[in-house]
Amino acid sequence: MLSHTRAIVAAAAFAFITGKNVAGIFDHAAGQDRRIAAECRGSRVQGFDGDRGVKFGGTLPEIYDAGDRTFVSFEADGMKARGYDRGTSTHFEVHVTDGLVQLYDHGESAWFAYDIQDAEADRSFHRGSSSGVDGAG
């Protein structure tokens, strides 16, 4: 998967699984904040990748990335999801826990971690811990 695709999948999965809005994410692998927002209403996810200036979204199990002009599908089961990126023909798995999204990219055979930013909270990220994350994931 492309790094920006992993990031929008992490945001979309978090919004869908938790029902909370995403105002941005911190990509531990890249060591940077990504300007990605997402929200979910029912089975419809919509979002915006501010770094690329493109929309993404759709009715699950399919979301469309307007920048890459490709579909990503995923289905959630509890706090986990699995899916397929048609753009790179890659399967992935997502685990959501306390504001942290971990995504396993089968194409890269690696885990990627994302902290989720909450615009409505009194802290920068959804995570309950007040200590910083060391970037391990």
TIRO-2110 file (N, C-alpha, C; in Angstrom, 1 decimal):
// TIRO-2110
0.8, -1.2, 0.0, N, 1, A
0.0, 0.0, 0.0, CA, 1, A
0.9, 1.2, 0.0, C, 1, A
0.4, 2.3, -0.6, N, 2, A
1.1, 3.6, -0.5, CA, 2, A
0.9, 4.1, 0.9, C, 2, A
1.9, 4.9, 1.3, N, 3, A
1.8, 5.5, 2.7, CA, 3, A
0.6, 6.3, 3.0, C, 3, A
0.2, 7.1, 2.0, N, 4, A
-1.0, 7.9, 2.2, CA, 4, A
-2.3, 7.1, 2.2, C, 4, A
-2.3, 6.0, 1.5, N, 5, A
-3.5, 5.1, 1.5, CA, 5, A
-3.6, 4.4, 2.9, C, 5, A
-2.5, 4.0, 3.5, N, 6, A
-2.5, 3.5, 4.8, CA, 6, A
-3.1, 4.5, 5.8, C, 6, A
-2.6, 5.7, 5.6, N, 7, A
-3.1, 6.8, 6.6, CA, 7, A
-4.6, 7.1, 6.4, C, 7, A
-5.1, 7.1, 5.2, N, 8, A
-6.6, 7.3, 5.1, CA, 8, A
-7.4, 6.1, 5.6, C, 8, A
-6.8, 4.9, 5.4, N, 9, A
-7.5, 3.7, 5.9, CA, 9, A
-7.5, 3.8, 7.4, C, 9, A
-6.4, 4.1, 8.0, N, 10, A
-6.4, 4.2, 9.5, CA, 10, A
-7.4, 5.2, 10.0, C, 10, A
-7.5, 6.4, 9.4, N, 11, A
-8.5, 7.4, 9.8, CA, 11, A
-9.9, 6.9, 9.6, C, 11, A
-10.2, 6.3, 8.4, N, 12, A
-11.5, 5.9, 8.1, CA, 12, A
-12.0, 4.7, 9.0, C, 12, A
-11.0, 3.8, 9.3, N, 13, A
-11.3, 2.7, 10.2, CA, 13, A
-11.6, 3.2, 11.6, C, 13, A
-10.8, 4.1, 12.1, N, 14, A
-11.0, 4.7, 13.4, CA, 14, A
-12.4, 5.3, 13.5, C, 14, A
-12.7, 6.2, 12.5, N, 15, A
-14.0, 6.9, 12.5, CA, 15, A
-15.2, 5.9, 12.5, C, 15, A
-15.1, 4.9, 11.7, N, 16, A
-16.1, 3.9, 11.6, CA, 16, A
-16.3, 3.0, 12.8, C, 16, A
-15.2, 2.5, 13.3, N, 17, A
-15.2, 1.6, 14.5, CA, 17, A
-15.6, 2.3, 15.8, C, 17, A
-15.1, 3.5, 16.0, N, 18, A
-15.4, 4.2, 17.3, CA, 18, A
-16.6, 5.2, 17.2, C, 18, A
-16.9, 5.6, 16.0, N, 19, A
-17.9, 6.6, 15.8, CA, 19, A
-17.4, 8.0, 16.2, C, 19, A
-16.1, 8.2, 16.4, N, 20, A
-15.5, 9.5, 16.7, CA, 20, A
-14.9, 10.1, 15.4, C, 20, A
-15.0, 11.5, 15.4, N, 21, A
-14.4, 12.2, 14.3, CA, 21, A
-12.9, 12.2, 14.4, C, 21, A
-12.2, 12.2, 13.3, N, 22, A
-10.7, 12.3, 13.2, CA, 22, A
-10.4, 13.7, 12.7, C, 22, A
-9.5, 14.4, 13.4, N, 23, A
-9.1, 15.8, 13.0, CA, 23, A
-7.7, 15.8, 12.4, C, 23, A
-7.0, 14.7, 12.5, N, 24, A
-5.6, 14.5, 12.0, CA, 24, A
-5.0, 13.3, 12.6, C, 24, A
-3.9, 12.9, 12.1, N, 25, A
-3.2, 11.7, 12.6, CA, 25, A
-1.7, 11.9, 12.6, C, 25, A
-1.1, 11.2, 13.5, N, 26, A
0.4, 11.2, 13.6, CA, 26, A
0.8, 9.8, 13.1, C, 26, A
1.6, 9.9, 12.0, N, 27, A
2.1, 8.7, 11.3, CA, 27, A
3.5, 8.4, 12.0, C, 27, A
3.5, 7.3, 12.8, N, 28, A
4.8, 7.0, 13.5, CA, 28, A
5.9, 6.6, 12.5, C, 28, A
5.6, 5.8, 11.4, N, 29, A
6.6, 5.4, 10.5, CA, 29, A
7.2, 6.6, 9.8, C, 29, A
6.4, 7.6, 9.4, N, 30, A
6.9, 8.8, 8.7, CA, 30, A
7.5, 9.8, 9.7, C, 30, A
7.0, 9.7, 11.0, N, 31, A
7.5, 10.6, 12.0, CA, 31, A
6.9, 12.0, 11.8, C, 31, A
5.6, 12.0, 11.3, N, 32, A
5.0, 13.3, 11.0, CA, 32, A
3.5, 13.3, 11.2, C, 32, A
3.0, 14.5, 11.4, N, 33, A
1.5, 14.7, 11.4, CA, 33, A
1.0, 14.7, 10.0, C, 33, A
-0.1, 14.1, 9.8, N, 34, A
-0.8, 14.1, 8.5, CA, 34, A
-2.1, 14.8, 8.7, C, 34, A
-2.4, 15.7, 7.7, N, 35, A
-3.6, 16.5, 7.8, CA, 35, A
-4.7, 15.7, 7.1, C, 35, A
-5.2, 14.7, 7.9, N, 36, A
-6.3, 13.9, 7.4, CA, 36, A
-7.5, 13.9, 8.4, C, 36, A
-8.7, 14.2, 7.9, N, 37, A
-9.9, 14.2, 8.7, CA, 37, A
-10.8, 13.2, 8.2, C, 37, A
-11.6, 12.6, 9.1, N, 38, A
-12.6, 11.6, 8.7, CA, 38, A
-13.8, 11.6, 9.7, C, 38, A
-14.9, 11.3, 9.2, N, 39, A
-16.1, 11.1, 10.0, CA, 39, A
-17.0, 10.0, 9.4, C, 39, A
-17.8, 9.4, 10.3, N, 40, A
-18.7, 8.3, 9.8, CA, 40, A
-20.1, 8.6, 10.3, C, 40, A
-21.1, 8.4, 9.5, N, 41, A
-22.5, 8.4, 9.8, CA, 41, A
-23.1, 7.2, 9.2, C, 41, A
-23.5, 6.3, 10.2, N, 42, A
-24.0, 5.0, 9.7, CA, 42, A
-22.9, 4.2, 9.1, C, 42, A
-23.2, 3.8, 7.9, N, 43, A
-22.1, 3.0, 7.1, CA, 43, A
-21.4, 3.9, 6.1, C, 43, A
-21.6, 5.2, 6.2, N, 44, A
-21.0, 6.2, 5.2, CA, 44, A
-19.8, 6.9, 5.9, C, 44, A
-18.7, 6.7, 5.3, N, 45, A
-17.4, 7.4, 5.7, CA, 45, A
-17.1, 8.5, 4.7, C, 45, A
-16.7, 9.7, 5.3, N, 46, A
-16.2, 10.7, 4.4, CA, 46, A
-15.0, 11.4, 5.0, C, 46, A
-14.1, 11.8, 4.2, N, 47, A
-12.9, 12.4, 4.7, CA, 47, A
-12.2, 13.2, 3.7, C, 47, A
-11.1, 13.9, 4.2, N, 48, A
-10.3, 14.8, 3.4, CA, 48, A
-8.9, 14.6, 3.8, C, 48, A
-8.0, 14.4, 2.7, N, 49, A
-6.6, 14.3, 2.9, CA, 49, A
-6.0, 15.7, 2.5, C, 49, A
-5.8, 16.5, 3.6, N, 50, A
-5.3, 17.9, 3.3, CA, 50, A
-3.9, 17.9, 2.8, C, 50, A
-3.1, 16.9, 3.0, N, 51, A
-1.7, 16.9, 2.5, CA, 51, A
-1.8, 16.8, 0.9, C, 51, A
-2.7, 16.0, 0.4, N, 52, A
-2.9, 15.8, -1.0, CA, 52, A
-4.0, 16.7, -1.6, C, 52, A
-4.8, 17.3, -0.8, N, 53, A
-5.9, 18.1, -1.3, CA, 53, A
-7.0, 17.3, -2.0, C, 53, A
-7.3, 16.1, -1.4, N, 54, A
-8.3, 15.2, -2.1, CA, 54, A
-9.3, 14.7, -1.1, C, 54, A
-10.5, 14.4, -1.5, N, 55, A
-11.5, 13.7, -0.7, CA, 55, A
-11.4, 12.2, -0.8, C, 55, A
-11.9, 11.5, 0.2, N, 56, A
-12.1, 10.1, 0.2, CA, 56, A
-13.4, 9.8, 0.9, C, 56, A
-14.0, 8.6, 0.6, N, 57, A
-15.2, 8.2, 1.3, CA, 57, A
-16.1, 7.4, 0.5, C, 57, A
-17.2, 7.0, 1.1, N, 58, A
-18.1, 6.1, 0.5, CA, 58, A
-18.9, 5.3, 1.5, C, 58, A
-19.8, 4.5, 1.0, N, 59, A
-20.6, 3.6, 1.8, CA, 59, A
-19.9, 2.3, 2.0, C, 59, A
-19.6, 1.9, 3.2, N, 60, A
-18.8, 0.7, 3.4, CA, 60, A
-19.6, -0.5, 2.9, C, 60, A
-18.9, -1.5, 2.4, N, 61, A
-17.5, -1.8, 2.6, CA, 61, A
-16.5, -1.1, 1.6, C, 61, A
-17.0, -0.1, 0.8, N, 62, A
-16.1, 0.5, -0.2, CA, 62, A
-15.9, 2.0, 0.1, C, 62, A
-14.6, 2.4, 0.1, N, 63, A
-14.4, 3.9, 0.1, CA, 63, A
-13.5, 4.2, -1.2, C, 63, A
-13.7, 5.4, -1.7, N, 64, A
-13.1, 5.8, -2.9, CA, 64, A
-12.1, 6.9, -2.6, C, 64, A
-10.8, 6.7, -3.0, N, 65, A
-9.8, 7.8, -2.9, CA, 65, A
-9.8, 8.5, -4.2, C, 65, A
-10.3, 9.8, -4.2, N, 66, A
-10.4, 10.6, -5.4, CA, 66, A
-9.0, 11.0, -5.9, C, 66, A
-8.0, 11.0, -5.1, N, 67, A
-6.7, 11.4, -5.6, CA, 67, A
-6.1, 10.3, -6.4, C, 67, A
-6.1, 9.1, -6.0, N, 68, A
-5.6, 7.9, -6.7, CA, 68, A
-6.6, 7.3, -7.7, C, 68, A
-7.8, 7.7, -7.5, N, 69, A
-8.9, 7.2, -8.4, CA, 69, A
-9.0, 5.7, -8.2, C, 69, A
-9.1, 5.2, -7.0, N, 70, A
-9.1, 3.8, -6.7, CA, 70, A
-10.0, 3.5, -5.5, C, 70, A
-10.4, 2.3, -5.3, N, 71, A
-11.2, 1.9, -4.2, CA, 71, A
-10.4, 1.1, -3.2, C, 71, A
-10.8, 1.2, -1.9, N, 72, A
-10.3, 0.4, -0.9, CA, 72, A
-11.6, -0.2, -0.2, C, 72, A
-11.5, -1.4, 0.1, N, 73, A
-12.7, -2.0, 0.8, CA, 73, A
-12.2, -2.5, 2.2, C, 73, A
-13.1, -2.4, 3.2, N, 74, A
-12.8, -3.1, 4.5, CA, 74, A
-14.1, -3.3, 5.2, C, 74, A
-14.1, -4.3, 6.0, N, 75, A
-15.2, -4.7, 6.9, CA, 75, A
-14.7, -4.8, 8.3, C, 75, A
-15.4, -4.2, 9.3, N, 76, A
-15.1, -4.2, 10.7, CA, 76, A
-15.8, -5.3, 11.4, C, 76, A
-15.0, -5.8, 12.4, N, 77, A
-15.6, -6.8, 13.4, CA, 77, A
-15.1, -6.4, 14.7, C, 77, A
-15.9, -5.7, 15.5, N, 78, A
-15.5, -5.2, 16.8, CA, 78, A
-14.5, -4.1, 16.6, C, 78, A
-13.3, -4.2, 17.3, N, 79, A
-12.3, -3.2, 17.2, CA, 79, A
-11.2, -3.5, 16.1, C, 79, A
-11.6, -4.4, 15.2, N, 80, A
-10.6, -4.8, 14.2, CA, 80, A
-11.4, -4.7, 12.8, C, 80, A
-10.5, -4.6, 11.8, N, 81, A
-11.1, -4.6, 10.4, CA, 81, A
-10.0, -5.2, 9.5, C, 81, A
-10.5, -5.7, 8.4, N, 82, A
-9.6, -6.3, 7.4, CA, 82, A
-10.2, -5.8, 6.0, C, 82, A
-9.2, -5.7, 5.1, N, 83, A
-9.7, -5.2, 3.8, CA, 83, A
-8.7, -5.4, 2.7, C, 83, A
-9.0, -4.7, 1.6, N, 84, A
-8.2, -4.8, 0.4, CA, 84, A
-8.1, -3.5, -0.3, C, 84, A
-6.8, -3.2, -0.7, N, 85, A
-6.6, -1.9, -1.5, CA, 85, A
-6.4, -2.3, -2.9, C, 85, A
-7.4, -1.9, -3.7, N, 86, A
-7.4, -2.3, -5.1, CA, 86, A
-6.3, -1.6, -5.9, C, 86, A
-5.9, -0.4, -5.5, N, 87, A
-4.8, 0.3, -6.2, CA, 87, A
-3.5, -0.4, -6.2, C, 87, A
-3.2, -1.1, -5.1, N, 88, A
-1.9, -1.9, -5.1, CA, 88, A
-2.1, -3.4, -4.9, C, 88, A
-3.4, -3.8, -5.0, N, 89, A
-3.7, -5.2, -4.9, CA, 89, A
-3.1, -5.8, -3.6, C, 89, A
-3.4, -5.1, -2.5, N, 90, A
-2.8, -5.5, -1.2, CA, 90, A
-3.9, -5.6, -0.1, C, 90, A
-3.7, -6.7, 0.7, N, 91, A
-4.6, -6.9, 1.8, CA, 91, A
-4.0, -6.2, 3.0, C, 91, A
-4.9, -5.9, 4.0, N, 92, A
-4.4, -5.2, 5.2, CA, 92, A
-5.4, -5.6, 6.4, C, 92, A
-4.9, -5.4, 7.6, N, 93, A
-5.6, -5.6, 8.8, CA, 93, A
-5.5, -4.4, 9.7, C, 93, A
-6.5, -4.0, 10.4, N, 94, A
-6.5, -2.8, 11.3, CA, 94, A
-6.9, -3.2, 12.7, C, 94, A
-6.2, -2.7, 13.7, N, 95, A
-6.6, -2.9, 15.1, CA, 95, A
-6.7, -1.5, 15.7, C, 95, A
-7.8, -1.2, 16.3, N, 96, A
-8.0, 0.1, 17.0, CA, 96, A
-8.1, -0.1, 18.5, C, 96, A
-7.2, 0.7, 19.2, N, 97, A
-7.2, 0.6, 20.7, CA, 97, A
-6.9, 2.0, 21.2, C, 97, A
-7.8, 2.5, 22.0, N, 98, A
-7.6, 3.8, 22.8, CA, 98, A
-6.9, 4.9, 22.0, C, 98, A
-7.4, 5.2, 20.8, N, 99, A
-6.8, 6.3, 20.0, CA, 99, A
-5.6, 5.9, 19.2, C, 99, A
-5.2, 4.7, 19.2, N, 100, A
-4.1, 4.2, 18.4, CA, 100, A
-4.6, 3.3, 17.4, C, 100, A
-4.3, 3.5, 16.1, N, 101, A
-4.6, 2.5, 15.1, CA, 101, A
-3.3, 1.9, 14.6, C, 101, A
-3.4, 0.5, 14.6, N, 102, A
-2.3, -0.2, 14.1, CA, 102, A
-2.7, -0.9, 12.8, C, 102, A
-2.0, -0.8, 11.7, N, 103, A
-2.4, -1.3, 10.4, CA, 103, A
-1.3, -2.3, 10.0, C, 103, A
-1.6, -3.5, 9.7, N, 104, A
-0.7, -4.5, 9.1, CA, 104, A
-0.9, -4.5, 7.6, C, 104, A
0.1, -4.1, 6.9, N, 105, A
0.1, -4.1, 5.4, CA, 105, A
0.8, -5.4, 4.9, C, 105, A
0.0, -6.3, 4.4, N, 106, A
0.5, -7.5, 3.9, CA, 106, A
1.5, -7.4, 2.8, C, 106, A
1.4, -6.3, 2.0, N, 107, A
2.3, -6.1, 0.9, CA, 107, A
3.7, -5.7, 1.4, C, 107, A
3.8, -5.0, 2.5, N, 108, A
5.0, -4.6, 3.1, CA, 108, A
5.5, -5.6, 4.2, C, 108, A
4.6, -6.5, 4.6, N, 109, A
4.8, -7.5, 5.7, CA, 109, A
5.3, -6.7, 6.9, C, 109, A
4.5, -5.6, 7.2, N, 110, A
4.9, -4.8, 8.4, CA, 110, A
3.7, -4.1, 9.0, C, 110, A
3.9, -3.7, 10.3, N, 111, A
2.9, -3.0, 11.0, CA, 111, A
3.2, -1.5, 10.9, C, 111, A
2.1, -0.7, 10.9, N, 112, A
2.3, 0.8, 10.9, CA, 112, A
1.3, 1.3, 12.0, C, 112, A
1.8, 2.3, 12.7, N, 113, A
1.0, 2.9, 13.9, CA, 113, A
0.6, 4.3, 13.6, C, 113, A
-0.6, 4.7, 14.1, N, 114, A
-1.1, 6.1, 13.9, CA, 114, A
-1.8, 6.5, 15.2, C, 114, A
-1.4, 7.6, 15.7, N, 115, A
-2.2, 8.3, 16.8, CA, 115, A
-3.2, 9.1, 16.1, C, 115, A
-4.5, 9.1, 16.7, N, 116, A
-5.6, 9.8, 16.1, CA, 116, A
-5.8, 11.1, 16.9, C, 116, A
-5.9, 12.2, 16.1, N, 117, A
-6.1, 13.6, 16.7, CA, 117, A
-7.6, 13.8, 16.8, C, 117, A
-8.0, 14.4, 18.0, N, 118, A
-9.4, 14.7, 18.3, CA, 118, A
-9.5, 16.2, 18.4, C, 118, A
-10.3, 16.9, 17.5, N, 119, A
-10.4, 18.3, 17.5, CA, 119, A
-11.2, 18.8, 18.7, C, 119, A
-12.1, 17.9, 19.3, N, 120, A
-13.0, 18.4, 20.3, CA, 120, A
-12.4, 18.1, 21.7, C, 120, A
-11.3, 17.4, 21.8, N, 121, A
-10.8, 17.1, 23.2, CA, 121, A
-9.8, 18.2, 23.7, C, 121, A
-9.5, 18.1, 25.0, N, 122, A
-8.6, 19.1, 25.5, CA, 122, A
-7.2, 18.7, 25.4, C, 122, A
-6.9, 17.6, 24.6, N, 123, A
-5.6, 17.2, 24.3, CA, 123, A
-5.5, 16.9, 22.8, C, 123, A
-4.3, 16.7, 22.3, N, 124, A
-4.1, 16.6, 20.9, CA, 124, A
-4.6, 15.3, 20.3, C, 124, A
-4.5, 14.2, 21.1, N, 125, A
-4.8, 12.9, 20.5, CA, 125, A
-5.8, 12.2, 21.4, C, 125, A
-6.6, 11.2, 20.8, N, 126, A
-7.6, 10.5, 21.5, CA, 126, A
-7.0, 9.6, 22.6, C, 126, A
-5.7, 9.3, 22.6, N, 127, A
-5.2, 8.4, 23.6, CA, 127, A
-5.4, 8.9, 25.0, C, 127, A
-5.6, 8.0, 25.9, N, 128, A
-5.9, 8.4, 27.3, CA, 128, A
-4.6, 8.7, 28.1, C, 128, A
-3.5, 8.3, 27.6, N, 129, A
-2.2, 8.5, 28.3, CA, 129, A
-1.8, 10.0, 28.0, C, 129, A
-1.2, 10.6, 29.1, N, 130, A
-0.7, 12.0, 28.9, CA, 130, A
0.7, 11.9, 28.5, C, 130, A
1.4, 10.8, 28.5, N, 131, A
2.8, 10.7, 28.1, CA, 131, A
2.8, 10.5, 26.6, C, 131, A
3.9, 10.9, 26.0, N, 132, A
4.1, 10.8, 24.6, CA, 132, A
4.3, 9.4, 24.1, C, 132, A
4.2, 9.2, 22.9, N, 133, A
4.4, 7.9, 22.3, CA, 133, A
5.8, 7.9, 21.7, C, 133, A
6.5, 6.8, 21.9, N, 134, A
7.9, 6.8, 21.5, CA, 134, A
8.1, 6.5, 20.0, C, 134, A
7.1, 6.2, 19.3, N, 135, A
7.2, 6.0, 17.9, CA, 135, A
7.3, 4.5, 17.6, C, 135, A
7.4, 3.6, 18.6, N, 136, A
7.4, 2.2, 18.3, CA, 136, A
6.1, 1.7, 17.9, C, 136, A
6.1, 0.8, 17.0, N, 137, A
4.8, 0.3, 16.5, CA, 137, A
5.0, -0.9, 15.7, C, 137, A
END
